[in-house]
Amino acid sequence: LPHHGLGFGALRYLGTDQQRTALAGLPTPQISFNYLGRFDTEDGADAPHTAMTLDGTDVPGTERSHLLDVVGRVEDGELVLDLAYSDLILDRRTVQGLAEGLVEVLTDLVGFCLREDTGGATPSDFPLTHLDQTDIDHLVTPTTQDLLPLTPMQQGMLFHSLLDQGTSYLEQITLHLDGIEDP
């Protein structure tokens, strides 16, 4: 989603009449996914394992906004997903099958990502830059930790060095040493 979907709510409820009308006409999602983030500070944890909790009951008498709610978090180095649903609409075995399939797919995905012949950086790994995959493939090495955009001073230096093909920026330091007989 553009900007990770950040603007949808603002446009849906605060946008122009045309934007609000267009977004109001979209179908209501039946599945809600909410990732809460990390709930641990453990460094150097191994590849996350997946735990799944099924909760067919909600607060009695409350109306569910979604057919299925998936809430995820990382806790003690493990990815934990809670699935909440109405047992009046969905059968527990159906949700159990979905959960087992989800664990299987996530396990396969982690296994794939940990293989020696896969991986590499993508543009989402360097959110402060506006580089495409071709640029990333050209610039990034196995020891690259981050890519940052040029500062305004660096942009000026790059501009002048490309324009002049010479030494527009030259720093020279003179050092006078006293009392040293054999420099």
Disulfide bonds with the S-S distance in Angstrom:
none
